[in-house]
Amino acid sequence: MLLVVGQIGKPHGIRGEVSVVVRTDEPEERFVPGSVFVTEVPRVRRVSTGPAAAPGVRFEVPKQLTLEAIRWHQGRGIAQFADIYDRNLAEALRGVFLQVDSGSLAPPDDPDEFHDHQLVGLRVESADGTVHGTVERIEHAPASDLIVLSKAGGGRALIPFVTAIVPTVDLAGGRVVVDLPEGLLDL
């Protein structure tokens, strides 16, 4: 399974460098020269892909990008990828997700820490056994992570992934136990 470890931001300079928003707890392990990332173009981009790579040639986002160099500035990486040599190509990469294969990741050392792929598909239930649905995915919001719940009766809901609301994650039992505030699933 592929895990998102970063997202390409805006170009930096004119030689193809881009900012990278890191979405991993171990950026120093994931973002080293020579690292290869599988790319995913978001369904909806907030910006245009910019001009063509050359007159009359349409630029296609490569299936993989190889990191040539990275430096850190104000919590973001400034990255140079192989074969991305000018600002137009860098602009065409804006918004692209950088992913790695989950099989190459070591399990977290902290028992209260989980990789997103470990949670997807788990049953979400209350302590009394009431099943609310399954974990569709994890959204990484600025305030806290959110469980995107695919509700048993249809639709989706967001559950803050904090200990007060999600006291137990039972990977072996295939479930996430929640203590939901009244009305949370109705939002």
C-alpha positions in Angstrom: 0.0 0.0 0.0 1.3 3.5 -0.8 1.6 6.1 1.9 1.7 9.8 1.4 4.9 11.3 2.9 4.8 14.7 1.3 3.1 17.1 -1.1 4.9 19.3 -3.6 4.2 23.0 -3.1 5.1 26.0 -5.1 8.3 26.4 -7.1 11.3 27.9 -5.4 13.6 29.9 -7.8 14.0 29.3 -11.5 16.0 26.0 -11.6 13.2 23.6 -10.8 13.4 23.5 -7.1 10.1 23.1 -5.2 8.9 23.4 -1.7 7.7 20.1 -0.1 5.2 19.9 2.7 6.3 17.0 4.8 3.6 14.5 5.9 5.7 12.1 7.8 7.2 11.9 11.3 10.6 10.9 10.0 11.5 13.4 7.3 15.2 12.8 7.8 14.7 9.1 6.9 12.3 9.6 4.0 13.8 12.6 2.3 17.4 11.8 1.5 19.1 12.2 -1.9 18.4 9.1 -4.0 14.9 8.5 -2.5 12.4 7.5 -5.1 8.7 8.6 -4.6 5.7 7.3 -6.4 3.6 10.3 -7.6 -0.1 10.9 -7.4 -1.8 13.8 -9.0 -4.7 15.1 -6.9 -8.1 14.8 -8.4 -8.7 18.5 -8.1 -5.8 20.9 -8.3 -6.1 24.4 -6.9 -3.8 25.8 -9.4 -3.2 25.4 -13.1 -0.3 23.1 -14.3 1.4 26.1 -15.9 2.9 26.3 -19.4 4.1 23.3 -21.4 7.6 21.9 -20.8 8.6 23.2 -24.2 6.7 24.9 -27.1 4.2 22.3 -28.4 5.1 19.7 -25.8 2.7 18.8 -23.0 4.4 17.9 -19.7 3.2 14.7 -18.0 3.8 14.2 -14.3 6.3 11.3 -14.0 5.1 8.1 -12.3 8.1 8.4 -10.0 10.4 11.2 -8.9 14.0 10.8 -7.6 15.2 13.2 -5.0 18.5 14.7 -6.0 18.9 17.2 -3.1 17.0 18.8 -0.3 17.6 21.5 2.2 15.3 22.6 5.1 13.9 26.1 5.4 11.2 27.2 7.9 9.8 23.7 8.4 9.6 22.8 4.7 11.9 21.1 2.4 13.3 22.8 -0.7 13.8 19.9 -3.0 15.4 19.3 -6.4 14.1 16.3 -8.3 15.9 14.5 -11.2 14.9 15.9 -14.7 13.0 18.8 -13.2 15.2 21.6 -14.5 13.2 24.8 -14.7 10.4 26.7 -13.0 7.7 25.7 -15.6 8.3 22.0 -14.9 8.3 22.7 -11.1 5.0 24.6 -11.4 3.5 21.5 -13.2 4.3 19.4 -10.1 2.5 21.7 -7.7 0.1 19.7 -5.5 1.5 16.3 -6.5 1.6 13.8 -3.6 4.8 12.0 -2.9 4.3 8.4 -1.7 6.3 5.4 -0.5 5.5 1.7 -0.3 4.3 0.8 3.2 6.2 -2.5 3.0 9.4 -0.5 3.2 8.4 1.1 6.6 9.4 -0.2 10.0 6.5 -0.4 12.5 6.4 2.6 14.9 8.2 2.2 18.2 5.4 3.9 20.2 2.5 1.6 20.9 0.1 4.6 20.6 1.4 5.5 17.1 0.0 4.0 13.9 0.6 4.3 10.2 -2.5 5.4 8.3 -2.6 2.1 6.3 -2.9 0.1 9.5 -6.2 1.9 10.4 -7.9 1.9 7.0 -10.7 -0.7 7.0 -10.9 -1.2 10.8 -14.4 -1.4 12.3 -15.3 1.7 14.4 -17.5 0.9 17.4 -18.5 2.2 20.8 -17.5 0.5 24.0 -20.9 -1.2 24.2 -20.3 -2.8 20.8 -22.4 -0.5 18.6 -20.8 -0.5 15.2 -20.7 2.9 13.5 -18.9 2.0 10.3 -15.3 1.6 9.1 -12.2 3.8 8.8 -12.1 5.0 5.2 -8.9 7.1 5.6 -7.1 9.4 7.9 -7.0 13.1 7.2 -4.1 15.1 8.7 -5.6 18.5 9.7 -3.6 21.2 11.4 -5.3 20.8 14.8 -5.4 17.0 15.0 -5.7 14.0 12.7 -9.3 13.0 11.7 -10.7 9.6 11.1 -12.9 9.7 8.0 -15.7 7.3 9.0 -17.7 5.5 6.3 -20.9 5.2 8.3 -22.7 1.9 8.4 -26.0 3.6 7.3 -24.3 5.4 4.5 -22.5 8.7 4.3 -19.3 9.9 6.0 -18.4 11.6 9.3 -15.2 13.0 10.7 -14.0 11.9 14.1 -11.1 13.7 15.8 -8.3 11.2 16.4 -7.6 12.2 20.0 -7.4 10.0 23.1 -10.5 11.5 24.7 -12.7 10.4 21.7 -10.6 7.4 20.5 -9.4 5.6 23.7 -8.6 2.3 22.1 -7.1 1.1 18.8 -7.2 -2.7 18.6 -5.2 -3.7 15.5 -5.4 -7.4 16.3 -9.1 -7.2 16.9 -9.7 -5.1 13.7 -11.4 -2.3 15.6 -11.2 1.2 16.8 -13.2 1.9 20.0 -14.7 5.4 20.2 -16.4 7.4 22.9 -18.3 9.9 20.8 -19.8 13.1 22.0 -23.6 13.3 21.4 -24.4 14.4 17.9 -20.9 14.1 16.5 -22.0 11.7 13.8 -24.9 13.9 12.8 -22.7 16.8 11.6 
